[in-house]
């Protein structure tokens, strides 16, 4: 125990010295070796025993992670490392690589200043590698590269030094092309490409615990030829002892990643839209531990003893027990019950945590992943942009009615911990819908409810989430209230993809200053006058108020918006959410007497007008699609492309890569259910594949009627469509 105490003391001393703190994330494509690498680093820093590193998977704490061999939750860990006679505190987040858990990666990037991108030497840069790089760079986080599994190049592929070098250089070139392409537009980022000479690229094998980089070769005098000899002679232990992986990587972290003092002046303007001249902004730029407290919560976990734990980055001020802090978006204050830091994977309580660190706090009962917590009321950080939205839904029911209250509570907790999950609780039917990023995402959540909460549940078949969107401009449509005394006149037209994208990325929203919003939308191609009439944005739909001087409209507007939101959440075709529509309110007739223009009159009138206008604008059902990439040996290529084509998909590209053929294409999510078992049997288990959500596209006309009827039946709606929908 003495050793652990010593480490905690070291960490506490270093916490106050932001110059020697490094906050980093490890990110990569699924199965490229992030978690095994993290084990190595912990062992190198003396946090877990050297012998079990790599098998222990210290970071994959949940049983299901151990079973599936993948990381599901981002895990926090801290360690110390001595570099050039100076001790450094390294706070590391091991992030998941599987596409279904991309939300965790985005949130982790918010807490760190550097990202160690891990790439498998044999597979090279993959679609998720590109996604994690984009998530890092968008947050202003600096990348370095570690090429893992180099042992496989030596032993399996029997490559000579020249071939090997050219293969490694290819990987570096691919990664640099990605970085260049993504940072071209960014003025605040100098050249962030990685290079062997500068020491921002490392190579090695996380499994056999050896690694090299240019600086380490100069230090140990080992070159590639010698490494290949030792690897081929099976002298891996000697290799590990002479050039341990953890030293190479941790040295690279200390030397090349920015500390909070370097990073925060660059990162704050990227993630916060508040007043750059304010004292608060200055405090965050200077990492001022005496400033106002600003904490960005990136992760919520549950500890059986301590309850909910909020983990996140302290940008300014010092957290202490007993402080009363504001949580963005909620009223009142929360009182901090304890503060701690991560030691290895465990939380260690400390007296105080100053700016520049990653802290773990209990008592913030209102916080969710993404909250801004502060000692003064402030503009919150930008909402964390999740690159994908839920595309698949399952219904969850408790097997025993007695478990219902506990199930509802658990589902609410799940939604709090993972904002990429959406929960719909239906008290009347006892059926609860849970939507996520893919089959695996929902499967894992279902398992956790059963395992961690001990609630036996039945889950329904996976249901795909659809959208509805107008395809043309509607005529002006009237909506009347039940008492006929109020009328609203509305038209609808489709929004351009650029405008929809701008809203999705949070670059235009109702909580930003009007001027900024107008500029962002005009840049995306919106008409200047239109951008000045924006009354409300709901999802990716915009309402413009084009009325002139109508009495009582101001006080009725709230109800109009409520009616509009209701109509857009349940579209006219199949009660699926509407996206990408521009609604114009041209005119309204309102009753003189407030009693006769209450919610019961206005909401149905607006709802009717919106739905009829959408129908007139030729509204269609959109279905979610996925990009599919399959890697297979040549002789199974036909079977693999057949699997895509047989699912209403299309194959876009086929090319040779190494000894494998790569098949790339897109297919509807609906048809991809059960894909994993089919592709295994079609290719005798020789294929590896990966899917990524690619948004929504209009479903073929001949499939529309059948699909709409099917959804309406499932939702218990009347299957006859309103008369106005005439394309049947």
N, C-alpha and C positions, 0 to 999 in steps of 0.2 A: 504493500500500500504506500510505502514511503515514496517509491518512484512516482506514483500517480500524484501524490501531494506536491512533489517537487515540480511536476509538469504544470499543475494548476497554478502554482505560485509563479512559474515562468510566464505563463499566459497572462496572469493578472498584471505583472510588471509591464509586459509588452503592449497590453491593451491601451496604455496611455501614450504610446509612441507611434502615432499613425504612419510615420515615415517607414517603419519596419513591419507594417501590416500588409498582407496581400489577401484580397478577397477574390477567389477564383471559382469557376465552375468547370466540371469536366463534361464535355458534350460530344456525342457521336451517333452514328447510325447504330441501329440495334445489333448487338452481338459483335461489336468491334473491340470490346474488351475494356470498357470504362471502369467497371466495378472491380475487376481483377487488378487493374492498375491502382485504383484507390487503396485496395488492401495492401499493395506493395508500399505505397507511400506511408500508410499508417505504421507498417512494420518498420520501415526505415526510420520513422520518427520515434520508434519505441513505444507505440501505442498498443500494438498487438504483437504476439510472438511471431518471430520470423518464420518458423517452420510451417505454420498453418496459413500464411498469407497466400491468397489465391484460391485456397479451398474454403476458407472461412466465410468469405463474402460478408465481411463485417457490416457492410452498409445495407445489404438486403435483409432487413430485420424481419420482415413479414414472412410467414411460412410460405405464402403463395409465391413470393418472389424466389425463395430458395427452390421451390418445386419447378417453377417454369423456367428458372435460370435467367430471368430478366429482371431489370430494375423497374419498379412501378412507381414508387414514391421517390421524389428527390430527397436525398438524405444529407444532413449537415454534419460536418466534422471539422475539428480544429486540431492543429498540430504545430510544433515549433521545429525550426530547422536552422542550423547554423551555416551561414554563408559568409565567406571572407571575414571570419572571426566576429561576426555579428549575428545575434540570435534574431530570427524572424518569426512572427506569428502568421500562420497560414490558415485562413478559414476557407474550407473547400465544400462545394456542393456537388454531389454525384447525381447527375440528372438521368432520367430514363431516355432511351433511344427509340423506343417503339413509338410509331406515329400516333397511336391512340392516346399517348400521354404527353403530347406536345405542349399542352398547357403548363405542365410542371416545368418544362424547359424554359418557356418564356418568363415564368415568374422567377425562376432562379436567376436568370440573366439580370433582372432588376436589382438583385442584391449584390452583384459582384462587379469587378472592374476588369477581369481578365477571363478568357475562356481557353482552356486547353482542349483543342479539337483532336480527337483520336480517330485515326483512319487505319483500317485493316490493309496491310501491305498487299495481300493477295486480291482483295476485292476492289481496292481503290476508293475514290470518292463516290459516294452513293447519294440517292435522292435526299435521305435524311441529313447527310453531311451538309448538303446545300441549305436545308431548312435551318439547322442549328446555327450555321454561320450567319444566315440572314437574321435570325433572332438576336444573335450577339451584336452584330454590327448596327442593327437598328436601335439598340439600346446604348450604343457608344462603348461597347465592351471590346477590348483588344484581344485578338486571337494569337495563339502559337499552335504549332502542329506537333503531334507525336504519332509516328507511324509504327503501329503495333504488329505483332505476329510476324516479325522479320524472320524468326526461326523457321517458319513454314517455307519461305522462299529458299532458304538454304537446304533444309532437309527434304521437303516434299517435292519441290520443283527442281531441285538439284541445279540451281542456277550458278553460273560462274560470276566472278566479281563484276565484269562489264555489264552483262545482262541485268544483274541485280541493280547496279547503279542506275542504269537507264530506266529500269522500272520504278525505282524510288524517285528519280527526278521527274518522271511522268506524274506521279501522285502529287509531288510538290507543285508542279506546273498547273495541274488541274485546280488544286486548292487556291493557288494564287490568282488564276483566272477568275474564280468565283469572287475572291476578295476584291479584286480590281473592279469587276463589274458592279459590285454592290457599293463600293465607296466612291465611285466617280463623282457622284452628285454631292458628296458630303464635304463641306468646307472645313469642318473642324477636325478632320482626320487626315494626318499626313500619310505617308506611304506605310500601310500596315501589312504589306505582303511579308511572307515568312521566308527565311533563307538559312541554308546550312552554315554559310560563312558567319552570319551574324549570331548564330547560336539559337535561333528561334525555331529550329526543327530538331526533334530528337527521334532516334530509332530504337527499336528493341523488342523484347518479348516480355509481356506482363506475366505470362504463364511461368516462364523460366527466370524471371526476375533480373534480367540484365538489360542494360540500355547504354546507348552512346550518343554523343553529340560532338560537334566540332570542339567546343571548349573541354569536354571531358576527355577526348582523345589526346588533346594537348597535355592534360593534367596526368593521365594514367599512361600515356605513351602507347596505348593499344590502337591498332588500326583494323580496318575491315577484314584484311586477309587473316589476321590472327584470330579474330572473332569467328570467322568461318571455320578455321581449323578446329578450334575448341568445340564449336557447336557440332561439327561432324564427328569429332572424336567422343562425343557424348560427355564432355567435361563441363556440364552445365553449371555444376556447383562452383567450380573454379571461376567460370565466367561471371557468375553472380557475385562472387566475393571480390573479383578484381575490378568489376565495373558495375556496381549495384544500380539498378534502375532508379531507386528512390533518390539517390544523390543527383543523378543526371536531371531528373524531372524537377526536383525541388530547387536545385541551383537555377535552372531555367526560369522557374517561377519567381525566385527572388531577384534575378537579374533583369528579366525582360518584362515582367508585368508591372503596371503602374501601381503605386501605393495610393491610398485614398486622397492624399494631398494633391497628387498629380491629376488624379482621375476626376474628382468631384467638380472642379470648375468646368470640365468638358461635359460631364454627364448630366449635371443639373439642368442646363437649358434643354437637353434632349428629352428629359422625362418630366419636366415641371413647367407649367405655363404661367406661373405667378409673376409678380413684379420683380424684375431682375435687379432693381435699384434698392429694394428693401433691405432692412437689417437682417431679416430672416434669410434672404438669398445669400447675403454676404457670409452669414454664419455657416451655411451649407457649403459654400465655395471654400471656406477656410477650414472646414472640418472642426469647427469651434466647439470644444467640449463644454465651454461655459455659456454657449448660446442657448436659444430656445430649443426645446426637444423636438426633433423630427425623426419619426421612425416609419419606414415603409414596410408593411407586413407582406411577406411573400409566401408564407406557408402557415397553415394551421394544422396542428397535430393533436392527438389526444393521448394523454398519459393516464393509465388506470388510477394512479395515485393523485396526480396534481390537477387532473381535469384538462381543460383546453390550453394548449401552448401555442402562442403566436411567435413565429420566428421571422426576423427581418433585419433590414439594414438600418443602422443608426446613422443618419446623415449629419445631424448636429445635436449639441446638448449632451447630457449624461443621464442615463436611465437609473432610477433608484426605486427601491421598494416604497410603496405608500404614495407615490405621486398620483395626482388626479389628471388624466389626460383626455383630450378630445379625440373621438374617432370619427373620421370623415363620413358624412352621410347619416350620422345618427345624432340624436339629441342628448344633452347631458354629458357627464364624464364617466370614465371607467377608472377604477383604482388599481394600480399595479400591486399584485400580491408577492411576486418574486421576480428577480432578474437572474439570468444565467448565461453561460456560454457553452458551446459544445466542446467536449473533450473526447477525442475519439468520437464514437457515435453517441456518447452519453451526455446528458445535460448536467452541468455542474453549477450550483447556485453560487453567485458572488454578490458582493455588496453593491457594485455599481458597474455599468457598462457605458463607456464614453463613445463619442462620435468616431465613425470609421470602422466600427466592428459589426459583426453579425450577432444579434442577441436573441435570447429565447425568453419570453415573458409570459407569466400567468396573470390572469385577472382582467384581461381585455375582452370582456364577454361579448362586446358588440362588433369586434373586429372580424373581418373575413379576409381570405387571401386577396390582397390588392388594396386593403385599407391604408389610409394615411393617418398616423397617430401623432398628436402633437400637443405641446403645452399651451399654444395659443391657437385660436381658430385661424385656419390658413387655406389657401387654394390647395386642394388635394393634388397629389401626383397624377399624371395622366393615367387613365385606366389602362391596365395591362392588356395589350391587344393580342387576343388569341387568333392565331392564323386560321384555325378551322372552326366551324360551328357544328353543333350536334347534327348527325345525319341518321341516327338509328335509335329506335325506341323499344323498350320492353315494358310489359306491365308486370308489376310485382304485387303479390298478395300474401298476407300472412296466412299460414295454414291454420293457426288457431286464432279465433277472434280476440282472445285475451291479449295477444301480442300486438294488436293493432296500434295502441297508443305508442308503444315502444318503437314499432316500425316507423311510424310517422316521424318520431323524434330522430331516429337514426337517419332517415332519408334527408331530413332538414340539415343534419350534421354533415352528411356527405356533400350536399350542395354548398355548404359553407367552406369545406376543405378544398373542393375542386370546382371552381367556377365554370369549367368547361362542361360540367354536367348540368342538365336542367331537370327539375323535378316538378311534376304536376300531381297534386294530391286531390283526389276526388272523394270527399267525405261521404257522398251519397252512395256511390257504388262500392266503396271500399277498395277500388282499383287505383293503383298509383302508377303513374307513367314516369319512367326514368329514361332520359335521352342522353346519348354520349357520342364519342368519336368513332366507335366501331364495335364489332361484336366482342372483341377481347376486353375492351374498356368496360362494357356492361357486365360481362361474365365475371370479371374480377370484383366489381362492386357487389354483385349478387353474392359471390362467395364470401366476401368480407362480412356482409350482413349476417350470414348464417354462422360464420366461424367466430367473429369477434363479439357479436351481440347475442349469439345463441338463439336467433329467431328463425325457425324453419319457414321457408317461403316457397311459393310457386311462382315461377316466372313464365310469362307467355312467350310465344314465338316472337322473334325480332320483327319489328315493324319499321318500315323506312319512313323518314320524315320528308314530306313534300313541301313545295311552296307554290303560290299562285302569283302570276304577274300579268299585267295588261300588255298587249302587243301593239295596240294602235291608239289613236286619240278618240275619246268618246265625244258624243254630242253633249249639250248641257242637259243635266237631269235634275228633276225636281224631287225632293223628299218631303213628305207631309207628316205632321205629327198626328197622333190618333184623334185629337180634337179638331183637326183641320185649321187650327189658328196659327200654326207656325210652319214656314216653308223655307227650305234651303236649296240653293241652286249650285250644283257642283259639276266640274268636268274632271276627267282623269286622262293622263298621258304617261307613256313609259319614260323613265329616267335613263340617261345614257349610262353605260357601264362605268365610265370614268367617275361620274358623280356618285354612283353606288359605292364604288371602291373607296372614294374619299370619305364617305360616311362610315364605311366598315372599318377603315383604319383609324377612325377617331380623329381624322384631320378636320372634320366639320361636325360640330355637335351643338346642342342648345346650351351646354354649360360653359362655352367659351365666349369671349367678348364678341359682340355682333360684327365688328369690323373684320376681325380675323376670320370669322365664319364666312362672311361675304367674300373675302379675298380667296379663301380656299375653294369655295364653290365656283367662283368665276374662273379661277385657274383651271378647274376641271371642266369648264365649258358651259357653265350656267349663264343664262341671260342676266345682265346687270340688274334690270328692274325686278326680275323674279327673285334674285338673291336678296333684295331689300324687303320683299313682302313675306319672308318666311315667318310663319306663326308657330310651327311645331315640326319636330322630326320624330318619327316613331319607327324604330327598326331602320330599314333603308327607304322609308317613305317620307315624302315632304308635303306639308300642307302650306299653301300660300293663301293669305287673306287678301283678296282683291276687291273687297267691298269698299264703298265710300260712304262715310257718315251715316251708318245705320244705328238708330237709337237702340239702347239696351244690349247691343251686341257684345260690348266689353264684358258685362257681367255674365253673359250667357256663354262666352267663349270656352270657359272651363268644361261646360257640359258638351259643347260641340266636340272638343278634343276627346272627351271620354267616349262619345259615340263613335268618333273616328277610330280610336284605338280598338274598340270592341269589333268594329267592322273589319279592321285590318288583321286582327289576330285570328279571326275566323273568316276566311275568304268565302265568296259566294258559291264556289264550285264544290268544295269538299271540306270547308271549315279548316283549311290549312293556312298558315301565315302568308300574308301578301307581301311581296317585296318589289322594290324598284318602281314605285308609282309616284307621280307628281299630281297632287290633288289641288284644284283651284276652287276656292269658295268665291263665287261671283256675286251672289246676292243672297239676302235672307229677309223674310217677313216675320216679324216677331209680334206676339200679343202684347198689348200695353201693360197688362196686369201680370206681375211677377208670378202669381199663383198659377197662371195658365201657360207659363213657359218653364216649368220645372223639369227635373230629370226625366220623369215619366213621359214627357212630351218631346223634349229635344233629342234625347239619346236615340229613340227609335226612328225619328225623322232623319237624323244624320246618317244612321246606319243604313237606312233604306236608300238614301241618295248615293252613298258611297258604293254600296253593292250594285245598284242598278247602273251606275256610271262605269264600274269595273266591267260588268257584263257587256256593256255597250262598247267598251274599249277592247273587246275580243280577248278576255282573260283566258289564260291557258294554265294547265298544270305543269310545274317544273319538277324534274326529279334530280336527286343528288347523283353525281357521277364521281368515279375514282380513277386516278391514273394508276395503271398497273405496270409493273416491271417484273419480268420473269427471266431468271438466268438458268439456262439448261444446256446439257451437252447436245451437240449437233443432231444426233439421231432422234432426239425427243422434241425437236423444234416444232415440227408440224402439230404434234399433240398439244404443245403449249399454246401456239397461236390459235388452234381450234378451240381451246378452252375460253379464250377471250371472245372469239367470233360467235361461238355458240351462246354467248350471254348478251346478245344484242350489243356487243362491243365492237370496236374497230381497232385494228392493229396499225400503228402509225410508223413503226420503225423496227427493223431487225438488223443487227450488226454483230460482228464477231468481236469478242473482247477476251484476250488470252485464249484459253482453250474452250471457252463457253460461248454460246450464242445468247444475245440479249434480245428479248422481245418486249417492245414498249407499246402501250395502247391505253385506251380508256374504255370503261364499261360502267353501266348503271349500278349503284350500290344494291338495289333491289335484287339484281341478278347475281351479285357477288356473294350472297349469303351461302355458306356451305362450300365456298370456293376452295378452302384449304384442303378438305379431304378429296375433292375431285381432282385437283391438280396433282396431288400426291399419287393417286392411283393412275392418272393419265401418263405420268412421267416416271413411274416406278420409284417415286420418292427421290428422283435425282434433281428436282427443280428447287431453287430458292426464289422467293418472290417477295414483293413489297408493294403495298398500295398506299396511295395518298389521296385524301379528299380533294376534289378539284371543283368544288362549287356545284351550281345547279344549272341544268339546261332544259329547254322546252321538250316535253315528251312528244313522241310522234303522234300526229293527229288520230291515226286509226286506233291507238291504244288508249286515248283519252277517255272516251265514254265508259269503257269497261273499268278502268282504274278508278274513275270518279265514283262510279256506282259501288265498287268494292269498298272504298274508304267510307262512303256514306253509310253503307250497311254496317261496317265495323263500328262506326260511331253511334249507331242507333238513330240515324237521321232518316227523314223520308227519302226514299230513293228517287221519287219523281223530282226532277230539277225544276226550279222556277221557270215559268213559261218563257221568260225573256231569253233564256239560254237556248238558242234555236239551232246550234249546230249539230243536233243529234238527228 
